[in-house]
Amino acid sequence: MPIDVSADYLIWEGDGTRTITYTSRQSPTSDLAAQVATYTLRRAVSAREVAASNGRYTGSDVNFHVPAGLLPYTAKPGDLITDSDGTDYRVLDASLETLSSRWKCVCRNPVIAYQLYDLINVEEPALTLDASGAAVRTWTETYRQVHCRVQPEEAAVHDSFGTRGQYIRYTVYLSKELVIDAREARVIWKDLTLDVIRYRSSEVLEALPTLEVELRS
C-alpha cells in the first residue's frame, strides 16, 4: 500500500512556515493567475546546490517548498512567488519532491540579482462621463512601487505642429511581468511622467520584461 504524505506539510508549522502568493502562467496565452499557498517553507540554496548547478544558481537564491496539494497547477520556471513580506522571487527550476507531495522551487530575487533599485508606478486611464456627457479620462494606479532599473537610451529634437521640442527615451527593466495595455499606460518615475511606447514580456529566464517609455517636452 503506497504511503500517503500529501498532508505532511501540516507538521511544518513549527519550522517557520509562511504564506505566499504564487503567480503562474498556465499556458503561453493565458492571463496571469494567482494562488495563495500557506504552510510554505523558504530555505537558502545550499553551497552544495550552488556548486552542482555549474553557475546557474548563486548564494543569494532561495528554495521555496510549496505543498503540491495547495497549488491547482504545475509549478514551472518563469512563475512568480511573492513572499509574505512582499518580496518577489522568480522561479528558476521546479521539481516534485517527497513522493510528489511538495514542489521544490529554486527562486531568485531579481531586485538583488539585477540591481533593480529604481521604483515606478504604472498608471492606466479610466473613462467616465461628466454631467454634460463628455468623456473624462482619470488616471489610476495599476501597479505601485515596482522595482526596476530606468536606463536612458536616446535624446532627440522633434517638431510638432511647428513647435520644436525634445524627447528622451528610456528602457525600463522590470522585476516582474505586468498585465497592461501598453497603448494607454504611463509611468511615474521620481517627478517625471513617461509615456509607454512598448512593453516586452520576457521570453527566457535570463531576460527581464521591459518597458520602452518616452519623455517629451
N, CA, C and O of each residue as an XYZ file, in Angstrom:
868
protein
N       0.852     -1.195      0.000
C       0.000      0.000      0.000
C       0.888      1.246      0.000
O       1.758      1.368      0.862
N       0.695      2.169     -0.937
C       1.554      3.352     -1.012
C       1.377      4.258      0.198
O       0.291      4.358      0.770
N       2.460      4.910      0.571
C       2.440      5.825      1.710
C       1.850      7.151      1.270
O       2.246      7.699      0.241
N       0.903      7.673      2.044
C       0.272      8.962      1.744
C       0.946     10.052      2.571
O       0.786     10.113      3.790
N       1.713     10.921      1.880
C       2.407     12.009      2.586
C       1.851     13.364      2.151
O       2.484     14.393      2.389
N       0.693     13.377      1.525
C       0.154     14.606      0.948
C      -0.164     15.664      1.996
O      -0.190     16.853      1.680
N      -0.408     15.249      3.244
C      -0.751     16.215      4.299
C       0.404     16.455      5.267
O       0.213     17.064      6.320
N       1.598     15.983      4.920
C       2.734     16.148      5.828
C       3.090     17.611      6.071
O       3.720     17.945      7.075
N       2.686     18.476      5.152
C       3.008     19.897      5.333
C       2.387     20.469      6.601
O       2.826     21.517      7.075
N       1.382     19.812      7.158
C       0.734     20.315      8.373
C       1.674     20.285      9.569
O       1.453     20.998     10.549
N       2.723     19.465      9.499
C       3.676     19.408     10.613
C       4.842     20.372     10.409
O       5.745     20.443     11.242
N       4.822     21.133      9.274
C       5.898     22.092      9.030
C       5.770     23.355      9.861
O       6.725     24.125      9.961
N       4.618     23.581     10.454
C       4.315     24.891     11.041
C       5.368     25.351     12.034
O       5.664     26.544     12.111
N       5.933     24.436     12.785
C       6.950     24.826     13.755
C       8.289     25.145     13.137
O       9.206     25.564     13.842
N       8.429     24.957     11.824
C       9.704     25.193     11.136
C       9.774     26.563     10.462
O      10.670     26.806      9.654
N       8.844     27.456     10.784
C       8.880     28.806     10.212
C       8.178     28.911      8.884
O       8.722     29.489      7.943
N       6.972     28.364      8.782
C       6.230     28.441      7.525
C       5.738     29.858      7.284
O       5.700     30.687      8.194
N       5.366     30.114      6.056
C       4.875     31.427      5.657
C       3.789     31.255      4.610
O       3.620     30.180      4.034
N       3.065     32.322      4.378
C       2.040     32.335      3.334
C       2.585     33.092      2.128
O       3.073     34.214      2.263
N       2.503     32.488      0.971
C       2.996     33.118     -0.250
C       1.846     33.306     -1.227
O       0.777     32.713     -1.079
N       2.088     34.142     -2.225
C       1.199     34.223     -3.383
C       1.974     33.690     -4.576
O       3.031     34.213     -4.928
N       1.439     32.645     -5.194
C       2.101     32.006     -6.333
C       1.391     32.441     -7.609
O       0.189     32.224     -7.764
N       2.129     33.047     -8.506
C       1.555     33.544     -9.753
C       2.121     32.748    -10.918
O       3.336     32.678    -11.100
N       1.236     32.148    -11.704
C       1.650     31.224    -12.746
C       1.042     31.590    -14.093
O      -0.071     32.110    -14.169
N       1.791     31.310    -15.151
C       1.219     31.343    -16.489
C       0.881     29.906    -16.856
O       1.766     29.088    -17.103
N      -0.415     29.612    -16.887
C      -0.822     28.234    -17.121
C      -0.604     27.814    -18.566
O      -0.504     26.622    -18.856
N      -0.529     28.778    -19.472
C      -0.195     28.498    -20.863
C       0.384     29.776    -21.440
O       0.207     30.840    -20.847
N       1.069     29.715    -22.572
C       1.682     30.927    -23.135
C       0.689     32.041    -23.438
O       1.079     33.204    -23.534
N      -0.587     31.704    -23.591
C      -1.564     32.734    -23.957
C      -2.501     33.102    -22.814
O      -3.369     33.959    -22.984
N      -2.341     32.471    -21.647
C      -3.270     32.740    -20.553
C      -2.878     33.992    -19.787
O      -1.727     34.428    -19.825
N      -3.853     34.560    -19.092
C      -3.556     35.664    -18.195
C      -2.832     35.137    -16.972
O      -2.872     33.944    -16.670
N      -2.163     36.058    -16.267
C      -1.537     35.660    -15.020
C      -2.610     35.229    -14.029
O      -3.637     35.893    -13.885
N      -2.365     34.113    -13.347
C      -3.313     33.609    -12.358
C      -2.595     33.444    -11.030
O      -1.506     32.871    -10.988
N      -3.175     33.929     -9.958
C      -2.526     33.909     -8.652
C      -3.224     32.928     -7.724
O      -4.441     32.753     -7.788
N      -2.445     32.293     -6.866
C      -2.976     31.352     -5.889
C      -2.205     31.542     -4.595
O      -0.975     31.575     -4.604
N      -2.911     31.666     -3.488
C      -2.269     31.804     -2.182
C      -1.991     30.410     -1.626
O      -2.880     29.559     -1.618
N      -0.777     30.174     -1.167
C      -0.396     28.887     -0.595
C       0.173     29.110      0.807
O       1.168     29.815      0.974
N      -0.458     28.510      1.800
C       0.044     28.571      3.170
C       0.958     27.375      3.435
O       1.117     26.507      2.577
N       1.547     27.336      4.603
C       2.434     26.242      5.014
C       3.610     26.067      4.057
O       4.025     24.942      3.778
N       4.143     27.176      3.558
C       5.290     27.133      2.651
C       6.574     27.406      3.431
O       6.606     28.258      4.320
N       7.619     26.680      3.091
C       8.924     26.876      3.712
C       9.853     27.607      2.759
O       9.858     27.333      1.559
N      10.645     28.542      3.290
C      11.683     29.207      2.493
C      13.032     28.872      3.102
O      13.244     29.062      4.299
N      13.920     28.386      2.297
C      15.246     27.988      2.753
C      16.295     28.487      1.771
O      16.028     28.589      0.573
N      17.480     28.796      2.269
C      18.581     29.230      1.412
C      19.032     28.073      0.535
O      18.989     26.916      0.953
N      19.464     28.388     -0.684
C      20.097     27.384     -1.537
C      21.449     27.035     -0.927
O      22.230     27.926     -0.591
N      21.725     25.751     -0.785
C      22.955     25.317     -0.114
C      24.171     25.508     -1.018
O      24.052     25.607     -2.239
N      25.347     25.556     -0.383
C      26.594     25.662     -1.143
C      26.766     24.469     -2.078
O      27.331     24.597     -3.164
N      26.277     23.313     -1.649
C      26.358     22.124     -2.493
C      25.499     22.279     -3.745
O      25.914     21.895     -4.838
N      24.304     22.839     -3.584
C      23.426     23.058     -4.740
C      24.035     24.075     -5.695
O      23.954     23.913     -6.913
N      24.648     25.127     -5.145
C      25.290     26.139     -5.987
C      26.411     25.516     -6.800
O      26.533     25.773     -7.997
N      27.237     24.689     -6.145
C      28.362     24.057     -6.833
C      27.884     23.098     -7.916
O      28.480     23.018     -8.990
N      26.802     22.370     -7.629
C      26.304     21.375     -8.591
C      25.577     22.004     -9.774
O      25.338     21.335    -10.779
N      25.223     23.290     -9.663
C      24.447     23.939    -10.725
C      25.303     24.453    -11.871
O      24.773     24.946    -12.867
N      26.625     24.344    -11.742
C      27.544     24.841    -12.779
C      27.315     26.318    -13.092
O      27.307     26.727    -14.253
N      27.130     27.108    -12.036
C      26.991     28.548    -12.193
C      25.578     29.036    -12.399
O      25.355     30.243    -12.497
N      24.617     28.133    -12.469
C      23.226     28.542    -12.692
C      22.634     29.189    -11.455
O      21.876     30.151    -11.571
N      22.965     28.678    -10.260
C      22.458     29.229     -9.007
C      23.541     30.060     -8.327
O      24.734     29.877     -8.570
N      23.096     30.974     -7.472
C      24.015     31.790     -6.682
C      23.676     31.650     -5.206
O      22.633     31.102     -4.850
N      24.549     32.140     -4.364
C      24.330     32.053     -2.929
C      23.164     32.886     -2.433
O      22.703     32.686     -1.309
N      22.673     33.821     -3.248
C      21.528     34.649     -2.833
C      20.190     34.046     -3.269
O      19.137     34.580     -2.921
N      20.215     32.939     -4.026
C      18.982     32.282     -4.418
C      18.377     31.530     -3.235
O      19.066     31.246     -2.255
N      17.094     31.210     -3.330
C      16.400     30.531     -2.239
C      15.545     29.390     -2.789
O      15.183     29.373     -3.965
N      15.235     28.443     -1.912
C      14.300     27.368     -2.222
C      12.985     27.627     -1.505
O      12.972     27.906     -0.306
N      11.884     27.537     -2.232
C      10.566     27.529     -1.620
C      10.010     26.107     -1.746
O      10.007     25.520     -2.828
N       9.543     25.570     -0.626
C       8.918     24.253     -0.604
C       7.419     24.469     -0.417
O       6.966     24.862      0.658
N       6.657     24.204     -1.480
C       5.221     24.506     -1.515
C       4.434     23.194     -1.566
O       4.676     22.383     -2.460
N       3.498     22.958     -0.635
C       2.675     21.743     -0.697
C       1.972     21.627     -2.049
O       1.280     22.551     -2.478
N       2.155     20.490     -2.711
C       1.577     20.314     -4.044
C       0.062     20.399     -4.015
O      -0.555     20.856     -4.978
N      -0.542     19.963     -2.914
C      -1.993     19.984     -2.828
C      -2.593     21.361     -2.705
O      -3.807     21.521     -2.827
N      -1.749     22.375     -2.462
C      -2.246     23.742     -2.316
C      -2.103     24.553     -3.596
O      -2.489     25.721     -3.638
N      -1.552     23.941     -4.638
C      -1.457     24.609     -5.936
C      -2.297     23.845     -6.951
O      -2.152     22.629     -7.074
N      -3.171     24.532     -7.678
C      -4.041     23.833     -8.629
C      -3.405     23.619     -9.996
O      -4.081     23.174    -10.924
N      -2.117     23.928    -10.139
C      -1.477     23.792    -11.434
C      -0.017     23.417    -11.233
O       0.461     23.361    -10.100
N       0.673     23.169    -12.293
C       2.068     22.729    -12.252
C       2.996     23.918    -12.071
O       2.917     24.889    -12.823
N       3.871     23.850    -11.084
C       4.898     24.880    -10.910
C       5.937     24.720    -12.008
O       6.269     23.604    -12.407
N       6.453     25.859    -12.495
C       7.397     25.781    -13.610
C       8.260     27.038    -13.656
O       7.898     28.066    -13.082
N       9.408     26.957    -14.344
C      10.282     28.134    -14.481
C       9.539     29.313    -15.103
O       8.714     29.152    -16.002
N       9.858     30.502    -14.595
C       9.218     31.721    -15.079
C       8.054     32.169    -14.236
O       7.610     33.310    -14.359
N       7.537     31.287    -13.367
C       6.462     31.684    -12.459
C       6.995     32.647    -11.405
O       8.203     32.857    -11.297
N       6.091     33.225    -10.636
C       6.458     34.236     -9.641
C       5.945     33.825     -8.276
O       4.786     33.437     -8.130
N       6.801     33.909     -7.285
C       6.406     33.712     -5.890
C       6.594     35.031     -5.159
O       7.685     35.602     -5.156
N       5.525     35.509     -4.543
C       5.586     36.713     -3.721
C       5.519     36.293     -2.266
O       4.528     35.715     -1.820
N       6.582     36.588     -1.529
C       6.665     36.183     -0.131
C       5.735     37.044      0.715
O       5.218     38.061      0.254
N       5.532     36.622      1.955
C       4.624     37.346      2.843
C       5.124     38.745      3.184
O       4.344     39.582      3.638
N       6.422     39.014      2.971
C       6.956     40.364      3.203
C       6.865     41.237      1.955
O       7.344     42.371      1.958
N       6.249     40.715      0.878
C       6.070     41.489     -0.354
C       7.191     41.350     -1.354
O       7.141     41.974     -2.414
N       8.213     40.545     -1.054
C       9.332     40.361     -1.971
C       8.967     39.370     -3.070
O       8.407     38.309     -2.795
N       9.287     39.722     -4.324
C       9.007     38.856     -5.464
C      10.225     37.999     -5.787
O      11.360     38.474     -5.769
N       9.968     36.730     -6.081
C      11.010     35.791     -6.487
C      10.591     35.119     -7.789
O       9.439     34.716     -7.950
N      11.528     35.004     -8.705
C      11.262     34.348     -9.985
C      11.707     32.892     -9.904
O      12.819     32.605     -9.462
N      10.846     31.976    -10.326
C      11.157     30.548    -10.280
C      12.137     30.196    -11.395
O      11.863     30.423    -12.574
N      13.297     29.633    -11.001
C      14.296     29.189    -11.968
C      14.079     27.730    -12.353
O      14.172     27.366    -13.525
N      13.790     26.905    -11.357
C      13.547     25.481    -11.568
C      12.479     25.024    -10.585
O      12.377     25.559     -9.481
N      11.686     24.039    -10.984
C      10.650     23.479    -10.117
C      10.614     21.971    -10.294
O      10.628     21.466    -11.416
N      10.567     21.255     -9.173
C      10.522     19.790     -9.239
C       9.659     19.265     -8.103
O       9.600     19.857     -7.025
N       8.988     18.143     -8.361
C       8.187     17.480     -7.340
C       9.098     16.617     -6.472
O       9.916     15.853     -6.984
N       8.951     16.744     -5.164
C       9.786     16.010     -4.223
C       8.899     15.260     -3.228
O       7.694     15.495     -3.143
N       9.531     14.344     -2.472
C       8.871     13.604     -1.395
C       7.573     12.966     -1.872
O       6.481     13.348     -1.452
N       7.717     11.990     -2.755
C       6.575     11.254     -3.300
C       5.533     12.199     -3.914
O       4.326     12.001     -3.772
N       6.036     13.225     -4.597
C       5.179     14.201     -5.304
C       4.253     14.971     -4.369
O       3.184     15.415     -4.788
N       4.653     15.136     -3.103
C       3.795     15.846     -2.146
C       4.114     17.330     -2.056
O       3.311     18.095     -1.523
N       5.276     17.760     -2.566
C       5.638     19.173     -2.470
C       6.431     19.587     -3.697
O       7.141     18.789     -4.310
N       6.286     20.866     -4.033
C       7.094     21.464     -5.083
C       8.322     22.111     -4.450
O       8.206     22.893     -3.507
N       9.471     21.783     -4.966
C      10.693     22.494     -4.599
C      10.990     23.476     -5.714
O      11.300     23.079     -6.837
N      10.895     24.760     -5.402
C      11.099     25.809     -6.396
C      12.371     26.577     -6.060
O      12.452     27.234     -5.023
N      13.360     26.489     -6.942
C      14.576     27.300     -6.803
C      14.276     28.668     -7.389
O      13.897     28.787     -8.555
N      14.449     29.704     -6.568
C      13.971     31.043     -6.952
C      15.058     32.096     -6.798
O      16.023     31.924     -6.054
N      14.869     33.187     -7.524
C      15.822     34.300     -7.486
C      15.078     35.607     -7.284
O      14.033     35.846     -7.889
N      15.631     36.443     -6.426
C      15.110     37.800     -6.240
C      15.739     38.687     -7.312
O      16.921     39.010     -7.202
N      14.998     39.093     -8.345
C      15.605     39.864     -9.439
C      16.098     41.244     -9.010
O      17.003     41.799     -9.632
N      15.508     41.801     -7.948
C      15.946     43.119     -7.486
C      17.416     43.075     -7.092
O      18.186     43.968     -7.444
N      17.802     42.034     -6.361
C      19.191     41.873     -5.940
C      20.059     41.405     -7.094
O      21.150     41.932     -7.311
N      19.574     40.411     -7.838
C      20.390     39.807     -8.891
C      20.726     40.791     -9.999
O      21.826     40.750    -10.551
N      19.789     41.678    -10.332
C      19.976     42.590    -11.463
C      20.034     44.059    -11.046
O      19.973     44.952    -11.891
N      20.154     44.305     -9.734
C      20.286     45.672     -9.200
C      19.167     46.588     -9.690
O      19.417     47.640    -10.278
N      17.942     46.169     -9.437
C      16.765     46.926     -9.871
C      16.290     47.807     -8.714
O      15.317     47.481     -8.034
N      16.979     48.917     -8.500
C      16.738     49.731     -7.317
C      15.914     50.986     -7.577
O      15.642     51.750     -6.651
N      15.513     51.208     -8.832
C      14.560     52.281     -9.114
C      13.152     51.807     -8.774
O      12.892     50.605     -8.717
N      12.244     52.755     -8.550
C      10.847     52.439     -8.254
C       9.945     53.262     -9.172
O      10.144     54.465     -9.340
N       8.953     52.599     -9.762
C       7.995     53.299    -10.620
C       6.576     52.925    -10.221
O       6.332     51.878     -9.622
N       5.648     53.808    -10.569
C       4.224     53.489    -10.542
C       3.742     53.419    -11.988
O       4.175     54.208    -12.828
N       2.862     52.490    -12.273
C       2.291     52.352    -13.613
C       0.817     52.708    -13.543
O       0.080     52.172    -12.716
N       0.389     53.614    -14.414
C      -0.995     54.082    -14.402
C      -1.668     53.800    -15.742
O      -1.030     53.811    -16.795
N      -2.973     53.548    -15.672
C      -3.791     53.387    -16.866
C      -5.048     54.236    -16.708
O      -5.497     54.470    -15.586
N      -5.628     54.705    -17.832
C      -6.772     55.603    -17.735
C      -8.099     54.845    -17.627
O      -8.278     53.761    -18.184
N      -9.004     55.460    -16.892
C     -10.394     55.001    -16.860
C     -11.244     56.137    -17.418
O     -11.073     57.292    -17.026
N     -12.155     55.816    -18.327
C     -13.000     56.830    -18.952
C     -14.360     56.875    -18.271
O     -15.027     55.852    -18.122
N     -14.764     58.075    -17.859
C     -16.089     58.292    -17.287
C     -16.736     59.469    -18.016
O     -16.076     60.167    -18.785
N     -17.992     59.680    -17.777
C     -18.720     60.786    -18.401
C     -19.048     61.831    -17.354
O     -19.484     61.501    -16.251
N     -18.834     63.112    -17.705
C     -19.188     64.178    -16.783
C     -20.676     64.513    -16.944
O     -21.398     63.830    -17.671
N     -21.121     65.565    -16.263
C     -22.546     65.908    -16.266
C     -23.069     66.248    -17.654
O     -24.256     66.080    -17.933
N     -22.179     66.730    -18.530
C     -22.605     67.088    -19.895
C     -22.507     65.919    -20.865
O     -22.860     66.046    -22.037
N     -22.023     64.768    -20.367
C     -21.885     63.599    -21.225
C     -20.552     63.496    -21.926
O     -20.345     62.590    -22.733
N     -19.639     64.412    -21.630
C     -18.314     64.374    -22.243
C     -17.436     63.354    -21.526
O     -17.532     63.173    -20.312
N     -16.577     62.691    -22.303
C     -15.683     61.695    -21.730
C     -14.573     62.367    -20.926
O     -13.964     63.336    -21.380
N     -14.319     61.847    -19.740
C     -13.267     62.361    -18.856
C     -12.306     61.218    -18.558
O     -12.724     60.143    -18.129
N     -11.037     61.450    -18.784
C     -10.013     60.435    -18.520
C      -9.457     60.639    -17.120
O      -9.002     61.730    -16.777
N      -9.494     59.587    -16.314
C      -8.949     59.614    -14.961
C      -7.875     58.548    -14.846
O      -8.116     57.377    -15.141
N      -6.697     58.953    -14.418
C      -5.583     58.015    -14.309
C      -5.626     57.313    -12.956
O      -5.788     57.953    -11.917
N      -5.480     56.005    -12.983
C      -5.452     55.212    -11.747
C      -4.231     54.302    -11.764
O      -3.764     53.890    -12.825
N      -3.723     53.995    -10.578
C      -2.544     53.148    -10.463
C      -2.902     51.684    -10.706
O      -3.760     51.118    -10.028
N      -2.229     51.084    -11.684
C      -2.347     49.650    -11.911
C      -1.305     48.893    -11.106
O      -1.589     47.822    -10.570
N      -0.105     49.442    -11.017
C       0.981     48.872    -10.225
C       1.654     50.008     -9.455
O       1.822     51.114     -9.969
N       2.031     49.714     -8.226
C       2.659     50.726     -7.368
C       4.006     50.215     -6.866
O       4.142     49.066     -6.445
N       4.998     51.109     -6.923
C       6.328     50.837     -6.374
C       6.924     49.542     -6.937
O       7.333     48.653     -6.191
N       6.961     49.459     -8.267
C       7.566     48.318     -8.939
C       9.076     48.537     -9.012
O       9.534     49.573     -9.495
N       9.836     47.575     -8.538
C      11.291     47.670     -8.628
C      11.734     47.507    -10.082
O      11.209     46.672    -10.819
N      12.701     48.313    -10.469
C      13.154     48.289    -11.855
C      14.493     49.017    -11.966
O      15.036     49.503    -10.974
N      15.008     49.082    -13.185
C      16.152     49.948    -13.495
C      15.769     50.775    -14.698
O      15.438     50.232    -15.752
N      15.812     52.100    -14.547
C      15.451     53.013    -15.637
C      16.736     53.470    -16.311
O      17.582     54.116    -15.693
N      16.869     53.126    -17.584
C      18.110     53.397    -18.308
C      17.847     54.304    -19.505
O      17.114     53.917    -20.416
N      18.432     55.509    -19.522
C      18.265     56.394    -20.692
C      18.883     55.755    -21.937
O      19.958     55.159    -21.870
N      18.193     55.886    -23.074
C      18.678     55.293    -24.318
C      19.057     56.338    -25.354
O      20.120     56.242    -25.968
N      18.192     57.349    -25.561
C      18.483     58.362    -26.577
C      17.683     59.625    -26.301
O      16.633     59.595    -25.658
N      18.208     60.735    -26.804
C      17.508     62.020    -26.748
C      17.584     62.646    -28.132
O      18.616     62.570    -28.799
N      16.490     63.263    -28.561
C      16.457     63.848    -29.901
C      15.490     65.020    -29.920
O      14.634     65.157    -29.046
N      15.645     65.868    -30.938
C      14.761     67.012    -31.138
C      13.645     66.591    -32.082
O      13.882     65.841    -33.029
N      12.427     67.069    -31.830
C      11.311     66.759    -32.714
C      10.510     68.021    -32.991
O      10.542     68.972    -32.210
N       9.790     68.023    -34.107
C       8.906     69.122    -34.473
C       7.473     68.637    -34.421
O       7.142     67.587    -34.972
N       6.621     69.406    -33.754
C       5.207     69.042    -33.657
C       4.375     70.301    -33.851
O       4.398     71.205    -33.017
N       3.632     70.355    -34.969
C       2.775     71.492    -35.283
C       3.555     72.814    -35.238
O       3.080     73.827    -34.724
N       4.766     72.762    -35.797
C       5.577     73.964    -35.883
C       6.324     74.327    -34.619
O       7.001     75.354    -34.580
N       6.217     73.506    -33.580
C       6.907     73.757    -32.313
C       8.009     72.733    -32.118
O       7.786     71.526    -32.215
N       9.212     73.243    -31.839
C      10.340     72.338    -31.635
C      10.410     71.938    -30.160
O      10.237     72.764    -29.264
N      10.664     70.673    -29.939
C      10.849     70.163    -28.583
C      11.830     69.018    -28.608
O      12.467     68.770    -29.632
N      11.963     68.324    -27.511
C      12.855     67.178    -27.493
C      12.195     66.027    -26.753
O      11.292     66.221    -25.939
N      12.662     64.837    -27.051
C      12.191     63.688    -26.285
C      13.397     62.899    -25.789
O      14.463     62.898    -26.404
N      13.197     62.241    -24.681
C      14.202     61.333    -24.125
C      13.534     59.976    -23.986
O      12.474     59.853    -23.373
N      14.161     58.965    -24.558
C      13.602     57.612    -24.488
C      14.395     56.782    -23.473
O      15.621     56.865    -23.397
N      13.664     55.989    -22.703
C      14.260     55.143    -21.675
C      13.824     53.696    -21.886
O      12.750     53.429    -22.425
N      14.674     52.771    -21.454
C      14.277     51.376    -21.302
C      14.168     51.091    -19.812
O      15.087     51.374    -19.044
N      13.037     50.529    -19.414
C      12.795     50.205    -18.008
C      12.850     48.695    -17.856
O      11.998     47.981    -18.384
N      13.855     48.206    -17.133
C      13.998     46.774    -16.877
C      13.229     46.433    -15.598
O      13.536     46.950    -14.524
N      12.231     45.562    -15.724
C      11.271     45.324    -14.655
C      11.603     44.080    -13.846
O      12.193     43.126    -14.353
N      11.213     44.111    -12.578
C      11.438     42.965    -11.696
C      10.385     41.887    -11.885
O      10.570     40.760    -11.426
N       9.278     42.212    -12.556
C       8.224     41.213    -12.745
C       7.409     41.554    -13.986
O       7.481     42.662    -14.518
N       6.629     40.567    -14.433
C       5.747     40.765    -15.568
C       4.589     41.697    -15.197
O       4.128     41.705    -14.055
N       4.134     42.471    -16.165
C       2.983     43.346    -15.980
C       1.861     42.919    -16.930
O       2.110     42.382    -18.009
N       0.653     43.164    -16.511
C      -0.504     42.972    -17.385
C      -1.128     44.341    -17.606
O      -1.901     44.814    -16.772
N      -0.798     44.983    -18.727
C      -1.248     46.337    -19.016
C      -1.573     46.472    -20.496
O      -1.172     45.640    -21.310
N      -2.296     47.520    -20.833
C      -2.491     47.930    -22.218
C      -1.432     48.989    -22.510
O      -1.589     50.154    -22.145
N      -0.362     48.577    -23.166
C       0.770     49.475    -23.381
C       0.400     50.686    -24.234
O       1.119     51.685    -24.229
N      -0.707     50.610    -24.965
C      -1.106     51.740    -25.815
C      -1.651     52.899    -24.992
O      -1.710     54.031    -25.474
N      -2.054     52.622    -23.744
C      -2.699     53.644    -22.924
C      -1.950     53.954    -21.634
O      -2.260     54.943    -20.970
N      -0.977     53.136    -21.268
C      -0.351     53.258    -19.946
C       0.701     54.366    -19.910
O       1.209     54.806    -20.942
N       1.008     54.798    -18.697
C       2.103     55.729    -18.478
C       2.829     55.344    -17.195
O       2.296     54.616    -16.357
N       4.045     55.840    -17.058
C       4.903     55.514    -15.920
C       5.223     56.789    -15.153
O       5.543     57.819    -15.747
N       5.135     56.712    -13.829
C       5.564     57.812    -12.970
C       6.873     57.390    -12.321
O       6.923     56.426    -11.558
N       7.925     58.121    -12.635
C       9.255     57.839    -12.089
C       9.819     59.131    -11.500
O      10.001     60.122    -12.207
N      10.092     59.104    -10.198
C      10.512     60.317     -9.494
C       9.456     61.393     -9.737
O       8.293     61.199     -9.385
N       9.842     62.528    -10.334
C       8.853     63.577    -10.611
C       8.511     63.660    -12.099
O       7.983     64.670    -12.563
N       8.817     62.585    -12.850
C       8.601     62.577    -14.290
C       7.409     61.699    -14.648
O       7.165     60.671    -14.015
N       6.669     62.119    -15.672
C       5.593     61.310    -16.245
C       6.037     60.873    -17.625
O       6.287     61.706    -18.496
N       6.139     59.554    -17.828
C       6.696     58.987    -19.049
C       5.628     58.194    -19.785
O       4.945     57.368    -19.181
N       5.478     58.434    -21.071
C       4.510     57.708    -21.887
C       5.075     56.346    -22.271
O       6.234     56.238    -22.673
N       4.254     55.313    -22.146
C       4.680     53.972    -22.537
C       4.569     53.823    -24.050
O       3.521     54.090    -24.638
N       5.654     53.397    -24.663
C       5.694     53.166    -26.109
C       5.501     51.679    -26.417
O       4.791     51.321    -27.357
N       6.132     50.824    -25.626
C       6.095     49.391    -25.906
C       6.386     48.607    -24.629
O       7.176     49.033    -23.787
N       5.729     47.449    -24.505
C       6.017     46.515    -23.411
C       6.474     45.199    -24.005
O       5.851     44.682    -24.932
N       7.558     44.655    -23.478
C       8.054     43.368    -23.939
C       8.102     42.400    -22.760
O       8.794     42.638    -21.770
N       7.365     41.318    -22.884
C       7.419     40.259    -21.879
C       8.716     39.485    -22.047
O       9.247     39.388    -23.154
N       9.226     38.935    -20.957
C      10.457     38.141    -21.041
C      10.122     36.751    -21.559
O       9.218     36.091    -21.046
N      10.845     36.314    -22.565
C      10.598     35.009    -23.163
C      11.558     33.951    -22.651
O      11.303     32.757    -22.807
N      12.663     34.374    -22.039
C      13.625     33.435    -21.457
C      13.951     33.903    -20.048
O      13.820     35.085    -19.729
N      14.378     32.961    -19.206
C      14.632     33.290    -17.804
C      15.750     34.310    -17.633
O      15.746     35.094    -16.684
N      16.704     34.294    -18.558
C      17.849     35.196    -18.415
C      17.504     36.636    -18.773
O      18.312     37.534    -18.538
N      16.324     36.876    -19.333
C      15.916     38.224    -19.740
C      14.841     38.752    -18.807
O      14.063     37.985    -18.239
N      14.806     40.059    -18.657
C      13.797     40.721    -17.845
C      12.724     41.327    -18.753
O      13.025     41.729    -19.876
N      11.484     41.395    -18.280
C      10.476     42.146    -19.038
C      10.864     43.619    -19.064
O      11.470     44.117    -18.116
N      10.519     44.316    -20.140
C      10.935     45.711    -20.272
C       9.788     46.584    -20.763
O       8.856     46.121    -21.421
N       9.892     47.845    -20.424
C       9.043     48.898    -20.966
C       9.920     49.877    -21.727
O      10.999     50.244    -21.261
N       9.460     50.297    -22.892
C      10.071     51.445    -23.563
C       9.173     52.639    -23.273
O       7.978     52.619    -23.569
N       9.759     53.676    -22.693
C       8.976     54.856    -22.313
C       9.657     56.102    -22.841
O      10.834     56.084    -23.201
N       8.892     57.188    -22.880
C       9.400     58.408    -23.527
C       8.934     59.642    -22.747
O       7.789     59.730    -22.304
N       9.848     60.574    -22.599
C       9.545     61.882    -22.008
C       9.629     62.919    -23.104
O      10.665     63.069    -23.752
N       8.528     63.638    -23.312
C       8.500     64.694    -24.343
C       8.391     66.061    -23.696
O       7.707     66.235    -22.687
N       9.066     67.018    -24.285
C       8.986     68.394    -23.782
C       9.020     69.377    -24.944
O       8.964     70.588    -24.730
